[in-house]
Amino acid sequence: MVFYLELLVMLNMYIIGALFGSFFSLATYRIPRKQDIVATRSYCPNCKHNLGFFDLIPVLSYAISLGKCRYCGQKISIRYFLMEILNGLIFLLVYLFFGYTFTTLFILLLYICMFLVIGSYIMKSKMSEQELEAVRSMSKSNSKKGVFVSELIVAMIIFTIFLASALITSRNYNNKMYDNLARTNATNIAVSNVETLLATKYDFVNSYTKSEYINGITYNVNVEVTKYSDEFPDKLDLIKVIEVKVTYLLKGINKEFAVKTLKERTI
């Protein structure tokens, strides 16, 4: 179960990376052209048609459309496809090395900033002289200066919140899952000991203590066996009370699971 949950987390991290890869393609194309990267919808660079939701699914949209625009039929640069795949892998690798931590957030934010700066410079170097002249003319008549710094800041804030929320949510989920797993182990240990005692001959059912170590947690098992005849001397020694307590330390907090049952003498 834990293995499949970990696979799900890894898949989510890859999807986040692929989404960023899609954003990188958009941002590095628009920043050198002084175009909005926050509010304006994605569009085909050839026919300028706004793209719909199903045109923007990372990796899958490109594969399903066979690398062509659904509206004009023109071939889409494979760099979009590669950008999504590679960034998905990069985000996944960072997660595998550092886990869901704020170190991961810091590294990815640094990576995003570097990618936008370097990618925008490379894309600008590939622009034709006519495109560069158009951008220069637009810059003179536009009140905005530089590379739309305010939009970059807004984009970074949005994605920082997005990543931080994902990290916090995942950390809380992992903690909850870890707590539930530890509780399940304690329950299984208690039930296993009860089943063993119930299958043991009456005269050999006695108190004992022991420890079990599972997934980095030590579970202390305390089995207390008492007779009804000890508490009520006038009763025959026919019933034993079995109480199994399993205690363990989880994140500095003592936890306990207990189960109680009866063992009858066979006459």
C-alpha positions as CSV (number, residue, x, y, z in Angstrom):
1,M,0.0,0.0,0.0
2,V,2.8,2.4,1.0
3,F,4.6,1.5,-2.3
4,Y,1.6,2.5,-4.4
5,L,1.1,5.7,-2.5
6,E,4.7,6.6,-3.0
7,L,4.3,6.0,-6.8
8,L,1.3,8.3,-6.7
9,V,3.3,11.1,-5.1
10,M,6.1,10.6,-7.6
11,L,3.6,10.8,-10.5
12,N,2.2,14.0,-9.1
13,M,5.7,15.5,-8.9
14,Y,6.3,14.5,-12.5
15,I,3.0,16.2,-13.5
16,I,3.9,19.4,-11.7
17,G,7.3,19.4,-13.5
18,A,5.6,18.8,-16.8
19,L,3.2,21.7,-16.1
20,F,6.2,24.0,-15.4
21,G,7.8,22.8,-18.6
22,S,4.7,24.0,-20.5
23,F,4.9,27.3,-18.6
24,F,8.6,27.6,-19.5
25,S,7.8,27.2,-23.2
26,L,5.2,30.0,-22.9
27,A,7.3,32.3,-20.8
28,T,10.6,32.0,-22.7
29,Y,8.7,32.7,-26.0
30,R,6.8,35.7,-24.7
31,I,9.3,37.4,-22.5
32,P,11.7,38.5,-25.3
33,R,8.6,39.7,-27.3
34,K,7.4,41.8,-24.3
35,Q,4.1,39.8,-24.2
36,D,2.0,39.1,-21.1
37,I,2.8,35.8,-19.4
38,V,0.1,35.9,-16.7
39,A,-3.3,36.8,-18.0
40,T,-3.2,36.2,-21.7
41,R,-4.3,32.7,-22.8
42,S,-1.9,30.3,-24.6
43,Y,-2.1,30.5,-28.4
44,C,-0.7,28.8,-31.5
45,P,2.5,30.8,-32.5
46,N,1.5,30.2,-36.2
47,C,-2.3,30.9,-36.5
48,K,-2.6,32.8,-33.1
49,H,-5.7,30.7,-32.2
50,N,-6.3,30.5,-28.5
51,L,-5.7,27.0,-27.2
52,G,-8.4,25.1,-25.3
53,F,-8.0,22.9,-22.2
54,F,-7.4,19.7,-24.1
55,D,-4.6,21.4,-26.1
56,L,-2.7,22.2,-23.0
57,I,-2.4,18.8,-21.3
58,P,1.4,18.3,-20.8
59,V,3.0,15.6,-23.0
60,L,-0.4,14.0,-23.9
61,S,-1.7,16.9,-26.0
62,Y,1.4,16.9,-28.2
63,A,1.4,13.1,-28.6
64,I,-2.4,12.9,-29.4
65,S,-2.2,15.7,-32.0
66,L,0.9,14.1,-33.5
67,G,2.8,17.4,-33.0
68,K,0.4,19.5,-35.1
69,C,-1.9,22.4,-34.3
70,R,-5.5,21.3,-34.2
71,Y,-6.6,24.6,-35.8
72,C,-4.2,25.3,-38.6
73,G,-2.5,21.9,-39.0
74,Q,1.0,23.4,-38.8
75,K,3.7,21.4,-37.1
76,I,4.5,22.4,-33.5
77,S,8.1,22.6,-32.5
78,I,9.2,19.4,-30.7
79,R,10.9,21.7,-28.1
80,Y,7.5,22.1,-26.3
81,F,7.2,18.3,-26.0
82,L,10.8,17.8,-24.9
83,M,10.5,20.7,-22.4
84,E,7.5,19.1,-20.7
85,I,9.1,15.6,-20.5
86,L,12.6,16.9,-19.3
87,N,11.2,19.2,-16.7
88,G,8.9,16.5,-15.4
89,L,12.0,14.3,-15.0
90,I,14.0,17.1,-13.3
91,F,11.3,17.8,-10.8
92,L,10.9,14.1,-10.1
93,L,14.7,13.7,-9.6
94,V,14.8,16.7,-7.2
95,Y,12.0,15.1,-5.2
96,L,13.8,11.7,-5.1
97,F,16.9,13.3,-3.8
98,F,15.4,15.7,-1.2
99,G,11.8,14.5,-0.7
100,Y,8.9,16.9,0.0
101,T,10.9,19.5,1.9
102,F,11.5,23.2,1.7
103,T,15.0,22.4,0.3
104,T,13.2,21.1,-2.7
105,L,11.1,24.3,-2.9
106,F,14.2,26.4,-2.8
107,I,16.1,24.4,-5.4
108,L,13.1,24.4,-7.8
109,L,12.5,28.1,-7.4
110,L,16.2,28.8,-8.1
111,Y,16.0,26.4,-11.1
112,I,12.8,28.2,-12.4
113,C,14.5,31.7,-12.2
114,M,17.6,30.5,-14.0
115,F,15.6,28.7,-16.6
116,L,13.5,31.8,-17.4
117,V,16.5,34.1,-17.6
118,I,18.7,31.7,-19.7
119,G,15.8,30.4,-21.8
120,S,14.6,34.0,-22.6
121,Y,18.1,35.0,-23.6
122,I,18.4,32.0,-26.0
123,M,15.0,32.6,-27.5
124,K,15.8,36.2,-28.0
125,S,19.0,35.3,-29.9
126,K,16.8,33.2,-32.3
127,M,14.4,36.1,-33.1
128,S,14.7,37.6,-36.6
129,E,15.7,41.2,-37.0
130,Q,12.1,42.1,-38.0
131,E,10.8,40.7,-34.7
132,L,13.5,42.5,-32.7
133,E,12.6,45.8,-34.4
134,A,8.9,45.2,-33.7
135,V,9.7,44.6,-30.0
136,R,11.9,47.8,-29.9
137,S,9.1,49.8,-31.5
138,M,6.5,48.4,-29.1
139,S,8.8,49.1,-26.1
140,K,9.0,52.8,-27.1
141,S,5.2,53.2,-27.3
142,N,4.6,50.9,-24.3
143,S,4.5,52.3,-20.7
144,K,6.0,49.0,-19.5
145,K,9.7,48.7,-19.4
146,G,12.2,45.9,-19.6
147,V,11.0,42.3,-19.5
148,F,7.6,42.9,-17.8
149,V,9.2,42.6,-14.4
150,S,5.9,43.0,-12.5
151,E,4.4,40.0,-14.5
152,L,7.4,37.9,-13.7
153,I,7.1,38.7,-10.0
154,V,3.4,37.9,-10.1
155,A,4.1,34.6,-11.9
156,M,6.8,33.7,-9.4
157,I,4.6,34.5,-6.4
158,I,1.8,32.4,-7.9
159,F,4.0,29.4,-8.5
160,T,5.8,29.8,-5.1
161,I,2.4,29.6,-3.4
162,F,1.4,26.7,-5.6
163,L,4.6,24.7,-4.8
164,A,4.6,25.6,-1.1
165,S,0.9,24.5,-0.9
166,A,1.8,21.2,-2.6
167,L,4.7,20.6,-0.3
168,I,2.8,21.4,2.9
169,T,-0.3,19.4,1.8
170,S,1.9,16.5,0.8
171,R,3.9,16.7,4.1
172,N,0.7,16.7,6.1
173,Y,-0.6,13.8,4.1
174,N,2.6,11.8,4.5
175,N,2.5,12.5,8.3
176,K,-1.1,11.3,8.5
177,M,-0.2,8.2,6.4
178,Y,2.8,7.5,8.6
179,D,0.6,7.8,11.7
180,N,-2.0,5.5,10.3
181,L,0.6,3.0,9.2
182,A,2.1,2.9,12.8
183,R,-1.4,2.5,14.3
184,T,-2.1,-0.4,11.8
185,N,1.2,-2.1,12.8
186,A,0.3,-1.7,16.5
187,T,-3.2,-3.2,15.9
188,N,-1.8,-6.1,13.9
189,I,0.8,-6.9,16.7
190,A,-1.9,-6.8,19.4
191,V,-4.3,-9.0,17.4
192,S,-1.5,-11.4,16.5
193,N,-0.6,-11.9,20.2
194,V,-4.2,-12.4,21.2
195,E,-4.7,-15.0,18.5
196,T,-1.5,-16.8,19.7
197,L,-2.7,-16.8,23.3
198,L,-6.2,-18.0,22.4
199,A,-4.6,-20.9,20.5
200,T,-2.3,-21.8,23.5
201,K,-3.3,-24.3,26.1
202,Y,-5.1,-22.7,29.1
203,D,-2.4,-23.5,31.7
204,F,0.4,-22.0,29.6
205,V,-1.3,-18.7,29.0
206,N,0.7,-16.3,31.2
207,S,1.8,-12.7,31.3
208,Y,4.9,-11.6,29.3
209,T,6.6,-8.6,27.6
210,K,8.5,-8.3,24.4
211,S,9.4,-5.8,21.7
212,E,9.0,-5.7,17.9
213,Y,10.8,-3.4,15.5
214,I,9.0,-2.4,12.3
215,N,9.8,0.4,9.8
216,G,12.0,2.3,12.3
217,I,9.5,2.1,15.2
218,T,9.9,0.0,18.3
219,Y,6.6,-1.5,19.5
220,N,6.6,-2.6,23.2
221,V,4.2,-5.5,23.8
222,N,2.9,-6.0,27.4
223,V,0.6,-9.0,27.9
224,E,-1.2,-9.2,31.2
225,V,-3.1,-12.3,32.1
226,T,-5.3,-12.5,35.2
227,K,-7.7,-15.1,36.5
228,Y,-11.3,-14.5,37.6
229,S,-10.5,-16.8,40.5
230,D,-7.7,-14.4,41.7
231,E,-10.2,-11.6,42.0
232,F,-13.1,-13.8,43.2
233,P,-11.7,-16.7,45.3
234,D,-15.0,-18.5,45.4
235,K,-14.9,-18.9,41.6
236,L,-13.3,-21.8,39.9
237,D,-10.2,-21.3,37.8
238,L,-12.1,-21.5,34.5
239,I,-11.6,-18.1,32.9
240,K,-8.5,-16.0,32.2
241,V,-8.6,-12.3,31.3
242,I,-6.1,-11.4,28.6
243,E,-5.1,-7.8,28.0
244,V,-2.6,-6.9,25.4
245,K,-1.1,-3.4,25.3
246,V,1.1,-2.2,22.5
247,T,3.0,1.1,23.1
248,Y,5.3,3.0,20.8
249,L,6.9,6.4,20.4
250,L,5.9,8.4,17.4
251,K,7.4,11.8,16.8
252,G,8.1,12.2,20.5
253,I,4.6,11.2,21.5
254,N,3.7,8.0,23.3
255,K,1.0,6.0,21.6
256,E,-0.9,3.0,22.8
257,F,-3.2,0.4,21.4
258,A,-4.9,-2.1,23.7
259,V,-7.2,-5.1,23.3
260,K,-8.9,-7.3,25.9
261,T,-10.4,-10.8,25.6
262,L,-11.2,-13.9,27.6
263,K,-9.7,-17.4,27.5
264,E,-11.9,-20.2,28.8
265,R,-10.6,-23.5,30.2
266,T,-11.7,-26.5,28.2
267,I,-13.5,-29.0,30.4
